[in-house]
Amino acid sequence: SPYRGVDHARRLRGLADAWRGGPLVGGTTYGAIFGPHLEEESAVLMALGGDMKAASGLGTGLARDSRGAGREAAARALEGLGGAAPRLLVLFHEPQMGEGAAIVAGAREALGEDFPIVGGGTGTGVILEQSPLSKQFIGRKVLAGSCVGLLLAGDFKLACGVSHGAVPISKAYTLTKSSGNVLLEFDGRPALEVFEEALGIDYAAHGLSLSAFYVACASLEPEGEGFMVLGLWGASREKKALLCGTNIPQGGRFRFVKMEPETILAETGLAAAEAARTLGRTPKAAICFDCYGRKLQLGSHGLVDRELDALHKAIGGAPLAGMYSGSEIGALPGPAGRGYRARYGHASTCFALLGDS
């Protein structure tokens, strides 16, 4: 739903009345996705039916215990399935509170390490607005600072995909010192110095702004196949540090990557086509979470609908619904092709395709 100019509680009451008892989850966005188009001032709704069962779950206390909130949302939804085997979790969360990666880790604790999860951070409609918090919806409730999930079970086929178009432009570095979302040292050297050396730039002369976001992202080294991108939002000359969009514990391996519009567009189509091949049949529906930073970059070139059109065509024109989000949760292939490994990141398009069994 749009954030501004909407009586969210009244809208949910109307939806719930028309819905007649089925689980309903969602949230406010940085723009809605309806088929191959961006919708700025519209509510987008997807209905799922057939041989399927669904249950919703709510997790609270993100600031106090993000992992516990993710676990709570997944566990409540699992309980609501009444013993049916879960297949997919669609998760919405407040991206300005708590730790996104911890929310995902908590949900995996309830559902299993290789369980597929897709989702993203709800939005306020305005890029980089920090206040007030966005809204999450579950049933007739309008919430803030929470995570809500929809857990699906049933006899259907599922395939997930992640696309970011990130091209590594540096060697891998070990994050040897960090504090929350502040990256202090790579390989024992000041993080900003390593960044400047890897990209061949002088931060004092250029600065790090949102316009440079896709030229300088940090990516987590792959676990199995693929990786997620973690956005760099700025730098501190005084601390010689980099500022990330989420808390990152030290010890991980990272590379700097470059992301250009044409690469982004090409990979979106390829990733969607590969997911459709994995599904092995014509998709009946797709749920998508796309980064608002991609919307900003592609939008500056008039290419937002081109990305959505590439995704829509690759899934054969099946119903496509989703949102531009403040962060993304993607389901990457697990080690040795075993299931999916849910991961948290930025600057990505993450989606799930559903089809008949």
C-alpha positions in Angstrom: 0.0 0.0 0.0 1.1 3.6 -0.4 2.2 5.2 2.9 0.8 8.6 2.7 -2.8 9.8 2.2 -4.3 6.4 3.3 -6.4 5.4 6.3 -4.6 2.1 6.6 -6.9 0.7 9.3 -10.0 1.5 7.3 -8.5 0.0 4.1 -7.6 -3.2 6.0 -11.1 -3.5 7.4 -12.5 -3.3 3.9 -10.0 -5.9 2.6 -10.6 -8.2 5.5 -14.4 -8.1 4.9 -14.0 -8.9 1.3 -11.3 -11.6 2.1 -13.8 -13.5 4.3 -11.4 -15.0 6.7 -8.3 -15.9 4.8 -4.8 -14.9 6.1 -3.9 -11.3 5.0 -0.4 -9.8 5.3 1.4 -6.9 3.7 2.8 -3.4 4.3 3.6 0.1 3.0 6.1 0.4 0.2 8.5 2.5 -1.8 6.3 1.7 -4.8 4.1 -1.3 -5.7 4.7 -3.8 -8.5 1.7 -4.8 -10.6 2.7 -7.0 -13.5 5.3 -5.2 -15.6 4.5 -1.8 -14.1 5.5 0.4 -11.1 2.4 1.7 -9.3 3.1 4.7 -7.0 -0.3 5.5 -5.7 -2.1 2.2 -5.8 -2.7 -0.7 -3.5 -1.7 -4.1 -5.1 -3.2 -7.3 -3.9 -2.5 -10.9 -4.8 -4.9 -13.7 -4.0 -3.6 -17.3 -3.8 -5.8 -20.4 -4.0 -6.0 -23.9 -5.2 -4.5 -26.9 -3.3 -2.9 -24.6 -0.8 -3.0 -23.8 2.9 -1.8 -20.6 4.4 -1.2 -19.1 7.9 0.1 -15.8 9.1 2.4 -14.9 12.0 3.5 -11.8 13.8 6.9 -11.1 15.5 7.4 -8.0 17.8 10.3 -6.4 19.6 12.6 -6.0 16.7 14.8 -3.5 18.5 15.2 -5.7 21.6 15.5 -9.1 19.9 15.5 -9.2 16.1 16.3 -12.9 16.0 13.5 -13.7 18.5 11.0 -11.6 16.4 11.8 -13.5 13.3 11.5 -16.8 15.1 8.2 -15.8 16.7 6.6 -14.8 13.4 7.6 -18.0 11.7 6.7 -20.2 14.7 3.2 -18.6 15.0 2.6 -19.1 11.3 3.8 -22.7 11.5 1.4 -23.4 14.4 -1.4 -21.9 12.3 -0.8 -24.5 9.6 -2.1 -27.2 12.0 0.5 -29.8 11.0 0.6 -29.2 7.2 4.2 -29.2 5.8 5.3 -25.6 5.1 6.8 -24.8 1.7 7.5 -21.0 1.5 7.6 -18.1 3.9 6.9 -14.6 2.6 8.2 -12.1 5.2 7.7 -8.3 5.6 9.7 -6.4 8.2 10.5 -2.8 9.4 14.0 -2.1 7.9 14.8 0.9 10.2 14.7 -1.1 13.4 16.6 -4.1 14.5 18.9 -6.3 12.4 17.5 -7.7 9.2 19.9 -10.6 9.0 19.0 -11.6 12.5 15.3 -11.6 11.7 16.0 -14.1 8.8 18.2 -16.2 11.1 15.4 -16.4 13.6 12.9 -17.5 11.0 15.3 -20.2 9.8 15.6 -21.5 13.4 11.8 -22.1 13.4 11.6 -23.6 9.9 15.0 -25.1 9.1 18.3 -23.8 7.7 17.4 -24.7 4.1 13.9 -23.4 4.1 13.0 -20.9 1.3 12.1 -17.4 2.5 11.5 -14.3 0.3 10.6 -10.9 1.5 11.7 -7.4 2.3 11.6 -4.2 4.3 8.4 -2.1 4.2 8.7 1.5 3.2 7.5 5.1 3.7 7.5 6.0 0.0 10.3 8.5 0.4 13.9 7.4 -0.2 16.1 7.5 2.9 13.3 8.9 5.1 14.1 7.8 8.7 11.0 8.9 10.5 8.3 7.8 11.0 8.5 4.1 10.8 6.7 2.2 7.9 3.7 0.0 8.5 3.2 -3.7 8.5 -0.2 -5.4 8.1 -1.6 -8.7 9.4 -5.3 -9.4 9.3 -7.0 -6.1 10.4 -4.0 -4.9 12.4 -1.8 -1.9 11.3 1.6 -2.2 13.0 5.0 -0.5 13.1 8.4 -1.9 14.2 7.4 -5.5 13.6 7.7 -8.4 11.2 4.8 -10.4 9.7 4.9 -13.5 7.6 2.7 -15.6 5.4 3.6 -19.3 5.5 2.3 -21.5 2.5 1.7 -25.2 2.5 0.2 -27.5 -0.1 0.7 -29.5 -3.3 2.4 -26.9 -5.6 5.7 -26.3 -7.3 8.1 -23.6 -6.1 11.2 -22.0 -7.5 13.0 -18.9 -6.2 15.5 -16.5 -7.7 17.7 -13.6 -6.8 19.1 -11.0 -9.2 21.4 -8.0 -8.5 23.7 -7.6 -11.5 26.8 -7.1 -9.3 30.2 -7.5 -11.0 33.1 -8.0 -8.6 35.8 -5.4 -9.1 38.2 -6.3 -6.3 39.8 -9.2 -4.6 38.2 -10.7 -1.4 38.9 -9.1 1.9 38.3 -10.2 5.5 36.4 -7.8 7.7 38.7 -7.8 10.7 37.0 -5.0 12.7 33.5 -3.6 12.7 31.1 -1.9 15.1 27.4 -2.4 14.2 27.0 -1.0 10.7 30.4 0.7 10.7 33.1 -1.2 8.8 36.4 -0.3 10.4 39.1 -2.6 9.0 39.6 -5.0 6.1 42.7 -7.3 6.4 43.8 -5.1 9.4 43.8 -1.9 7.4 41.4 1.1 7.6 38.3 0.2 5.6 38.1 3.5 3.7 41.7 3.2 2.6 41.0 -0.3 1.3 37.9 0.9 -0.5 39.7 3.9 -2.1 42.6 1.6 -3.3 40.2 -1.0 -4.7 38.2 1.5 -6.7 41.0 3.9 -7.5 39.1 7.0 -6.1 39.7 9.7 -3.5 36.7 9.9 -1.2 37.6 13.4 -0.1 37.2 14.5 -3.8 34.1 12.4 -4.7 32.3 11.4 -1.5 29.9 8.5 -1.2 26.4 9.4 -2.1 23.3 7.4 -3.1 24.2 8.1 -6.8 27.5 6.1 -6.2 25.6 3.3 -4.4 25.8 0.8 -7.3 29.4 1.7 -8.2 30.6 0.7 -4.7 28.7 -2.1 -2.9 30.1 -4.8 -0.6 29.2 -8.4 -1.4 29.4 -11.3 0.9 31.5 -14.1 -0.4 29.3 -17.0 -1.7 28.0 -19.7 0.5 27.3 -22.5 -2.0 26.0 -20.8 -5.2 25.4 -17.0 -5.5 25.7 -14.2 -3.0 23.7 -11.2 -1.7 24.8 -7.6 -1.9 25.2 -5.3 1.1 24.9 -1.6 0.4 27.4 1.1 1.4 25.6 4.3 2.3 28.5 6.6 3.2 31.9 6.9 4.8 33.6 8.6 7.7 36.9 10.4 6.9 37.7 10.8 10.6 37.3 7.1 11.4 38.5 6.0 7.9 35.5 3.8 8.0 32.6 2.7 5.7 29.0 2.8 6.7 26.8 -0.1 5.7 23.0 -0.4 5.5 22.9 -3.1 8.1 25.0 -4.4 11.0 27.8 -6.7 9.9 29.8 -8.8 12.3 33.6 -9.0 11.7 35.2 -12.1 10.3 33.3 -12.4 7.0 34.8 -12.3 3.5 33.7 -9.4 1.2 34.4 -7.9 -2.2 33.5 -4.6 -3.7 31.2 -4.8 -6.7 30.0 -2.6 -9.5 26.4 -2.5 -10.8 25.4 -0.8 -14.0 21.8 -0.4 -15.5 22.3 -2.7 -18.5 23.9 -5.4 -16.3 21.0 -5.2 -13.9 18.4 -5.5 -16.6 20.1 -8.4 -18.3 20.5 -10.4 -15.1 16.9 -9.9 -14.0 15.7 -11.6 -17.2 18.2 -14.4 -16.9 17.5 -15.1 -13.2 13.7 -15.2 -13.8 14.1 -17.5 -16.9 16.3 -19.8 -14.9 13.8 -19.9 -12.0 11.1 -20.7 -14.6 13.2 -23.6 -16.0 13.7 -24.9 -12.4 9.9 -24.7 -11.9 9.5 -27.0 -14.9 6.1 -25.7 -15.9 4.3 -22.5 -16.6 4.3 -20.3 -13.5 0.8 -19.5 -12.1 2.0 -16.5 -10.0 5.1 -14.6 -8.9 5.8 -12.6 -5.7 8.6 -10.0 -6.0 10.6 -7.7 -3.7 12.8 -5.1 -5.5 15.3 -2.7 -4.0 14.2 1.0 -3.9 17.8 1.9 -4.7 17.5 0.0 -8.0 14.3 1.9 -8.6 16.2 5.1 -8.0 19.1 4.2 -10.3 17.0 2.6 -13.1 14.4 5.4 -12.8 17.1 8.0 -13.5 17.5 6.3 -16.9 13.8 5.7 -17.4 14.3 1.9 -17.1 12.2 0.8 -14.1 9.4 -0.7 -16.3 12.1 -2.4 -18.5 13.3 -4.4 -15.5 9.7 -5.4 -14.5 8.9 -6.2 -18.1 11.9 -8.5 -18.4 10.8 -10.3 -15.3 7.2 -10.5 -16.4 8.1 -11.9 -19.9 10.4 -14.5 -18.4 7.6 -15.9 -16.3 5.2 -16.0 -19.3 3.1 -13.1 -18.3 1.8 -14.8 -15.1 0.3 -12.6 -12.4 3.2 -10.7 -10.8 2.8 -8.7 -7.5 5.3 -7.1 -5.2 6.9 -4.0 -3.8 10.0 -1.8 -3.8 11.5 -2.5 -0.5 14.0 -1.1 2.0 15.9 -4.4 2.1 15.5 -7.8 0.5 15.3 -11.4 1.6 16.4 -13.8 -1.1 16.3 -17.6 -1.3 19.6 -18.7 -2.8 20.3 -22.3 -3.8 21.7 -24.3 -0.8 25.0 -26.2 -0.8 25.1 -29.0 -3.3 21.7 -27.9 -4.6 20.0 -28.9 -1.4 17.0 -26.6 -0.8 17.3 -22.9 -0.5 19.3 -20.8 1.9 17.5 -17.6 2.9 19.8 -14.5 3.0 19.4 -10.8 3.8 20.8 -8.0 1.6 20.2 -4.9 -0.5 20.2 -3.8 -4.1 18.5 -7.0 -5.3 15.4 -8.3 -6.9 14.2 -11.4 -5.0 11.2 -13.5 -6.1 9.3 -16.7 -5.8 7.5 -18.5 -8.6 4.5 -20.7 -7.9 3.1 -23.4 -10.2 0.8 -26.4 -10.4 2.3 -29.7 -9.0 
